[in-house]
Amino acid sequence: MTAVLAVLEQRDGALRKVSHEVVTGARRLADAGSGTVEALVLGGGTVSGADQLGRFGADRVTTATHAALGRYTPEGYTRVVVERVRARQYDAVVFPASATGRDLAPRVAARLGVPLAADVTDLGIEGGAIWATRPVYAGKALLKVKLLARPALLSLRPNVFTPVERPRAAAAETAKVDVPERGGRVVVREIKAAAAGALDVAEAPIVVSGGRGLKEPANFRLLEELARAFGGKAAVGASRAVVDAGWRPHADQVGQTGKTVSPTLYVAVGISGAIQHLAGMRTSKVIVAINRDKDAPIFKVADYGIVGDLFEIVPRLTEEIRKLHA
Amino acid sequence: MKIAVCIKRVADSETRVKIAADGKALDEAGVKFVLNPYDEFAVEEALRRKEQAGSGEVVVVALGPAAAQETIRAALAMGVDRGVLLQVDRIPADGLVVAQALAAELKDGGYDLILCGKMAIDDYNHQVGPMVAELLGLPCVTSIAHLELQGNTGVAEREVEGGIEVCEFPLPAVLTTDKGLNEPRYPALKGIMAAKKKPLDIKPTALAVGGLEVLAMTPPPDRKDGRIVGEGVAAIPELLRLLREEAKVL
């Protein structure tokens, strides 16, 4: 019996998509050990979607509600998760490897004195031991590790564990919460929202990325239009060269010194394909490349390539995609 | 202001990864090693804070093999005052073991700030900084791209999906640095010469066993051979057909 705790993520009182991925990953681990999944939701009030988690395979949904937990606070959240883990015997605790999960999971690991396998893309149980595979060197290699301590802590890379419906009749439980009124010494004063509807390249199901082939920053307008044509499912990424040149924000950089992404569809436009860029996007499910140089390295990893002038191809492609979504 | 920066020697991002004979690690033959790029932002920030304060000390601490002395010298050449090498044969895969060794070294240092890169570009662990903070009982903000300090309070900005979190924290604190925080300086020749004479304390370090065992390092699965669908706008209908019918992503 493998008991798995899935630590979920909400923003503004709604579960984030990555939470369903975490329940799905936790379910897979629990099933490998004929065990159970408990989902833990921390929030300032009712979190919408929490009562639906049985659909994705949660046997139990525990909510921890407190005014100080509405927004993520490192110390408040760490305390609640650690207390829950200490109160029960879990074999594994699973987090999302999101901005919040990457902050929270290491703190919980240090507090419990157990290791953390971060950014996991595959997991399972072999001979009673929990193992995890995680990309290293930005995906140029995969490291398979065995977690010897209990509970085993894992954070899951976004977009890898596609949510599957595994209906269970989930029991609901309310956890006791004991956190200071302010949530801790570090206080999140505000969250400055990015442009409305903007998706993060690490989480978007579709990424349209541009490189030096775009010639100047203003031409990224073409990629923004293409991304919009996908109907709110696409984010715009960038190569290191154009980020270093100041054309695009750091947050958009895909590659070994930026973000490693695994979208369903990655469209590389005017990107030649430096090794550190390829490392960051090679786990995409489908890669399309548009480049004028037929010998560009990007075509070696692209499933589908079009050789030619991006300034002619991209606007036409945008038009066609728009028609599909009309 | 007394600032410690945790740094790491890593394989350069242009490295083509070959796997060592034991099937569990990088084959280091012919690999160029550098100061982890995210740690450069931490070193630069520490130097700027000391320069602004007009006094203080910046110390780098690295856990690594003897060859990591070079990495420490690179930081000393940027202007860091002194270095400490926690010398081990091999950097463990378990980030908590690394954090425990660093925390033991930093514990009684009386630092106002401890800075780390948000992650290392080799193991992508993203965890040593916040673990050090927990072990030392210090407040911590991770992945910061903007920092303001006033007296004993700091305000840092960190990127989260779809926005920027603005965090307030008291000093002393641990911060991990992201790209965008600053533009690291290149060491001047004078700095490189001076670095040779700066103190570098080498401490042989015994590590805890840890709870993470490496089973295997493998190359990523090969991608299916791609194909050029065609040239120019004429290829668009076929591309869309393939994305719809073959790849089923549209």
Interface residues (C-beta under 8 A of the other chain):
Chain A: R16 Y72 P74 E75 T78 A97 S98 A99 T100 R102 D103 A105 P106 R107 A109 A110 R111 G113 V114 P115 L116 A117 A118 D119 W131 R134 P135 V136 Y137 A138 G139 K140 A141 L142 L143 K144 V145 K146 L147 L148 A149 G184 R185 V186 V187 V188 R189 E190 I191 K192 A193 A194 A198 L199 D200 A202 E203 V243 P249 H250 A251 Q253 G255 Q256 T257 G258 T260 T264 L265 A274 I275 Q276 R282 T283 K285 V286 I287 V288 A289 K294 F299 K300 V301 A302 D303 Y304 G305 I306 V307 G308 D309 E312 I313 R316 L317 E320 I321 L324
Chain B: A11 S13 E14 T15 R16 V17 I19 L26 P37 Y38 A93 D94 G95 L96 V97 A99 I121 D122 D123 Y124 N125 H126 Q127 V128 G129 P130 M131 A133 E134 L135 P139 C140 V141 T142 S143 A145 V155 E157 R158 E159 V160 E161 G162 G163 I164 E165 V166 C167 E168 F169 P170 D178 K179 G180 G210 G211 L212 E213 V214 L215 A216 M217 T218 P219 P220 R223 K224 G226 R227 I228 V229 G230 E231 G232 V233 A235 I236 P237 L239 L240 L242 L243 A247 V249 L250
